[in-house]
């Protein structure tokens, strides 16, 4: 099947483990688009894009349900049959997710700054330790 990738190639492209990709399929987060005659999972570029989005959400501690909601919103926004009222509702919901992501990202930046400060402090302490000569 042209345009389809097996799970190993998807893992290589995304940096996700085979186990993680399978799990995302089991919880209906990102399922393979089809299966080969032999039953192997087959993924499209669109599936890979969805896995990349999930990968970006994961460090922000979004739950599986929240990730599903974001993906559903993004899917619905692509649908040309969505009326203006629903589009507005979807954009508002996406805006709420964006605000939560920004807040969580800021918390991660603060944690990173604290850890970098700790490492720098250790570097200073290490550089001030006298070296013992060996004979």
Helices and strands as residue ranges (DSSP letters): E 5-6, H 7-14, H 18-26, E 34-35, E 41-43, H 45-58, H 64-78, H 84-127
